[in-house]
Amino acid sequence: MSTGSASSAAANRLVVAKGSIALDGISLTVNEILEGNAISLMIIPETLRATTWGDRKAGDPVNVEADILGKHVARLLEGGAGFARDGRSAAGAEQNEGSKA
């Protein structure tokens, strides 16, 4: 099992236990969320063999991408750009409002 620390608390809010996280483009399952912006991952021997992870050392830089579903849920909950508060796309909401007139 491997434990890593995320670079920011903002990124951690998009990570959930049993969800996915991509590290250097390799999708991995998050075993659990630990204290201090850390996560626990399981990397199977085949992943170590077929990727560069077997050559990595603690402290090596890593590109971190949160699961796309987590990003969309966060955007919806924040009422972010591109989405109406009811979850419809802003363009879809505008079209529906226009059809009522």
C-alpha positions in Angstrom: 0.0 0.0 0.0 1.2 3.5 -0.8 0.4 6.7 1.0 0.7 10.1 -0.7 0.1 13.7 0.2 -2.0 16.0 -2.1 -0.5 19.4 -2.9 -3.6 21.3 -1.7 -6.6 20.9 0.4 -8.7 22.3 -2.5 -7.8 19.2 -4.5 -8.6 16.9 -1.6 -12.2 18.0 -1.5 -12.6 16.2 -4.9 -11.2 12.9 -3.7 -13.4 10.3 -2.0 -12.7 6.9 -0.5 -13.2 4.1 -3.1 -13.3 6.8 -5.8 -10.6 7.3 -8.5 -7.6 9.6 -8.8 -5.2 9.8 -11.7 -1.6 10.2 -10.9 0.5 10.9 -14.0 -2.4 9.7 -16.1 -2.7 6.4 -14.3 -6.1 5.9 -12.7 -6.0 4.4 -9.2 -8.6 3.6 -6.6 -8.4 5.6 -3.4 -8.5 3.2 -0.4 -9.1 5.8 2.2 -8.7 9.5 3.1 -6.1 10.0 5.8 -5.3 13.0 8.0 -3.1 15.9 6.7 -4.2 15.9 3.0 -3.0 12.3 2.6 -4.6 9.4 0.8 -4.0 5.7 0.8 -3.7 3.8 -2.5 -3.2 0.2 -3.5 -0.9 -0.3 -6.5 -0.9 -3.9 -7.8 2.3 -5.5 -9.1 1.1 -5.4 -12.8 0.6 -1.6 -12.5 4.1 -1.3 -11.1 5.5 -3.4 -13.9 3.6 -1.7 -16.8 4.1 1.9 -15.7 6.8 4.2 -14.3 5.6 3.8 -10.8 8.1 1.0 -10.0 10.9 3.6 -10.6 9.4 6.3 -8.4 11.0 7.7 -5.2 9.3 9.5 -2.4 9.2 13.2 -3.2 9.1 12.8 -7.0 6.8 15.3 -8.6 3.4 13.9 -9.7 0.6 15.2 -11.8 -2.7 14.8 -9.9 -6.1 14.8 -11.5 -9.3 14.3 -9.5 -12.0 12.0 -10.8 -14.1 13.8 -13.5 -17.4 12.9 -11.7 -16.1 14.6 -8.5 -15.3 17.7 -10.5 -18.8 17.8 -12.0 -20.5 17.3 -8.6 -18.4 20.0 -7.0 -19.3 22.4 -9.8 -23.0 21.6 -9.5 -22.9 22.1 -5.7 -21.1 25.4 -6.1 -23.6 26.6 -8.8 -20.5 27.0 -11.0 -20.2 28.4 -14.5 -22.0 26.5 -17.1 -24.7 25.0 -14.8 -28.0 26.4 -13.5 -28.7 25.8 -9.8 -31.2 23.0 -10.7 -28.4 21.1 -12.4 -29.4 21.9 -16.0 -26.8 23.4 -18.3 -27.1 27.2 -18.4 -27.8 27.0 -22.1 -30.6 24.5 -21.5 -32.1 26.6 -18.8 -32.1 29.7 -21.0 -33.7 27.7 -23.9 -36.5 26.5 -21.6 -37.1 30.0 -20.2 -37.3 31.3 -23.8 -39.9 28.7 -24.8 -42.2 29.8 -21.9 -42.5 33.4 -23.3 
